[in-house]
Amino acid sequence: MGMDSAWYPTFLDAFFESAACVELPIWKVIRVEADGARTPLTEEGAWDATWHRISELRARDPAGRYECGHGTLSPG
């Protein structure tokens, strides 16, 4: 059966922790500022393309923090 450590409060939480979510073109490159502000840098797109862009940004700006995210984020 497995461990009990993989329980989630909602179906969406479980979905976004699963491998199934990478099939949706909902991913954005997000820059995280030192104060925690999250700014989307791209429109929604595919998982692989988003991570490729994140890798490029991290190589050019090693001091910056870039993440993959989804959903609606407002700048700042």
Secondary structure, DSSP 8 states (H G I E B T S, - for coil): ---GGG--SSHHHHHHTSGGGGGSS-BEEEEE-TTS-EEE-S-SB-HHHHHHHHHHHHHH-TTS-EEEE-S-----
